[in-house]
Amino acid sequence: MPTDTVVHQLAIRVGNKLRDERLMLAAAESCTGGMVAAAITDISGSSAWFERGFVTYSNLAKTEMIGVPAALIEQHGAVSEPVAKAMAEGALRNSRAQVSVSITGVAGPAGGSEAKPVGTVCFAWSNRLHTAFETQHFKGDREQVRTQAAAHALRRLLDFLDQRER
């Protein structure tokens, strides 16, 4: 299970990659509440590659801050791939970044349902040309789910950046 140290090491790798490619990152986070942005800004010099973070914990924040359509949230729910995709794309539209990551999920211990149990987390990674998205299911308590989600978001961001080069 990832730890804060693992998240920090992944953030360093992401930073090195973004700096080398001269790209800026924006993050839109819900259930992680800014954990990705915090891990990134813990790194000295991150202002060279981290443009901004949006903590869009409520549905209204998703709509007001990054332009996620309320109808999309109503149709699919806040924890869904379409909303994660809209969050990542909205983070790009509302920033000067070239790459974004988004996270929305059910960290627990309450809030889960049969269709979306605690530990369900949806992610998206976007640039101006392509958006990738997926859903993962994590085990553990609230903090473990959030830490696993932050680590997964950063790990897959590295993959997304690598695919961009091909």
C-alpha positions as CSV (number, residue, x, y, z in Angstrom):
1,M,0.0,0.0,0.0
2,P,1.4,3.4,-1.0
3,T,2.6,5.7,1.8
4,D,3.2,9.5,1.9
5,T,6.8,8.7,1.1
6,V,5.7,6.9,-2.1
7,V,3.4,9.8,-3.1
8,H,6.3,12.2,-2.5
9,Q,8.7,10.1,-4.6
10,L,6.1,9.9,-7.4
11,A,5.6,13.7,-7.3
12,I,9.4,14.1,-7.7
13,R,9.4,11.9,-10.8
14,V,6.4,13.7,-12.2
15,G,8.1,17.0,-11.6
16,N,11.3,15.9,-13.3
17,K,9.4,14.7,-16.3
18,L,7.3,17.9,-16.6
19,R,10.3,20.1,-16.1
20,D,12.3,18.2,-18.8
21,E,9.4,18.6,-21.2
22,R,8.7,22.2,-20.2
23,L,5.1,21.5,-19.4
24,M,2.9,22.9,-16.6
25,L,0.4,20.8,-14.6
26,A,-3.0,21.6,-13.2
27,A,-4.8,19.3,-10.7
28,A,-8.5,19.1,-10.0
29,E,-9.1,17.1,-6.9
30,S,-12.3,16.1,-5.0
31,C,-11.9,13.1,-2.6
32,T,-8.1,13.7,-2.2
33,G,-8.7,17.2,-1.1
34,G,-5.5,18.6,-2.5
35,M,-3.2,15.7,-1.6
36,V,-1.7,15.7,-5.1
37,A,-1.1,19.4,-5.1
38,A,0.4,19.3,-1.6
39,A,2.8,16.5,-2.6
40,I,3.8,18.5,-5.6
41,T,4.3,21.8,-3.8
42,D,6.3,20.1,-1.1
43,I,9.0,19.9,-3.7
44,S,11.3,23.0,-4.0
45,G,11.1,24.5,-7.4
46,S,7.7,23.0,-8.3
47,S,6.5,26.4,-9.4
48,A,8.5,25.7,-12.6
49,W,6.0,22.9,-13.5
50,F,2.9,23.2,-11.3
51,E,0.5,25.9,-12.4
52,R,-2.4,25.5,-10.0
53,G,-4.7,23.1,-8.1
54,F,-8.4,23.1,-7.8
55,V,-10.0,21.4,-4.7
56,T,-13.5,20.9,-6.0
57,Y,-15.0,18.9,-3.1
58,S,-18.6,19.9,-3.7
59,N,-20.7,19.5,-6.8
60,L,-21.1,23.2,-6.9
61,A,-17.4,23.8,-6.8
62,K,-16.9,21.4,-9.7
63,T,-19.4,23.5,-11.7
64,E,-18.3,27.0,-10.6
65,M,-14.5,26.5,-10.6
66,I,-13.9,24.3,-13.5
67,G,-17.1,24.3,-15.5
68,V,-18.3,20.7,-15.0
69,P,-21.9,20.8,-16.3
70,A,-24.4,20.3,-13.5
71,A,-26.4,18.1,-15.8
72,L,-23.4,15.7,-16.2
73,I,-23.2,15.4,-12.5
74,E,-26.9,14.8,-12.2
75,Q,-26.8,12.2,-15.0
76,H,-23.7,10.2,-13.9
77,G,-23.0,11.2,-10.4
78,A,-20.0,13.1,-9.1
79,V,-18.0,9.9,-8.9
80,S,-18.0,8.9,-12.5
81,E,-15.6,8.7,-15.5
82,P,-17.5,11.4,-17.4
83,V,-17.2,13.8,-14.4
84,A,-13.5,13.0,-13.9
85,K,-13.0,13.7,-17.7
86,A,-14.9,17.0,-17.4
87,M,-12.8,17.9,-14.3
88,A,-9.5,17.3,-16.1
89,E,-10.6,19.2,-19.2
90,G,-12.0,22.0,-17.1
91,A,-8.7,22.3,-15.2
92,L,-7.0,22.9,-18.5
93,R,-9.5,25.4,-19.7
94,N,-9.3,27.4,-16.4
95,S,-5.5,27.4,-16.2
96,R,-2.4,28.0,-18.3
97,A,-1.3,24.4,-17.9
98,Q,-0.7,22.0,-20.8
99,V,-1.4,18.8,-18.7
100,S,-4.0,18.0,-16.0
101,V,-5.0,15.3,-13.6
102,S,-8.3,14.9,-11.9
103,I,-9.6,12.7,-9.1
104,T,-13.1,12.1,-7.8
105,G,-14.2,9.3,-5.5
106,V,-15.7,7.9,-2.4
107,A,-13.0,7.8,0.3
108,G,-15.4,6.6,3.1
109,P,-16.2,5.5,5.6
110,A,-19.7,6.8,4.6
111,G,-21.0,7.8,1.2
112,G,-20.7,4.6,-0.7
113,S,-23.5,2.8,-2.5
114,E,-23.9,-0.7,-4.0
115,A,-23.0,0.8,-7.4
116,K,-20.2,2.9,-6.1
117,P,-18.8,1.4,-2.9
118,V,-16.3,3.1,-0.6
119,G,-12.9,3.0,-2.3
120,T,-14.3,3.8,-5.8
121,V,-12.2,6.5,-7.4
122,C,-12.4,7.9,-10.9
123,F,-9.4,9.5,-12.6
124,A,-8.6,11.5,-15.7
125,W,-5.4,12.8,-17.3
126,S,-5.7,15.4,-20.1
127,N,-3.6,17.5,-22.5
128,R,-5.0,19.7,-25.2
129,L,-5.5,16.8,-27.6
130,H,-6.4,13.7,-25.6
131,T,-8.1,12.7,-22.3
132,A,-7.6,9.3,-20.7
133,F,-9.8,8.2,-17.8
134,E,-10.4,5.1,-15.6
135,T,-11.9,3.9,-12.4
136,Q,-10.1,2.0,-9.6
137,H,-11.3,0.4,-6.4
138,F,-9.1,0.7,-3.4
139,K,-9.3,-1.0,0.0
140,G,-8.6,0.4,3.4
141,D,-9.8,3.3,5.6
142,R,-10.4,6.8,4.5
143,E,-6.7,7.9,4.7
144,Q,-5.5,4.7,2.9
145,V,-8.0,5.2,0.1
146,R,-7.0,8.8,-0.4
147,T,-3.2,8.0,-0.3
148,Q,-3.7,5.2,-2.8
149,A,-5.7,7.5,-5.1
150,A,-3.0,10.2,-5.0
151,A,-0.3,7.7,-5.7
152,H,-2.3,6.1,-8.6
153,A,-3.0,9.5,-10.1
154,L,0.7,10.4,-10.1
155,R,1.8,7.0,-11.4
156,R,-0.6,7.0,-14.3
157,L,0.3,10.7,-15.0
158,L,3.8,9.4,-15.7
159,D,2.4,6.8,-18.1
160,F,0.2,9.5,-19.7
161,L,3.3,11.7,-20.3
162,D,5.2,8.8,-21.7
163,Q,2.4,8.0,-24.1
164,R,2.5,11.6,-25.2
165,E,6.1,11.2,-26.4
166,R,5.2,8.3,-28.8
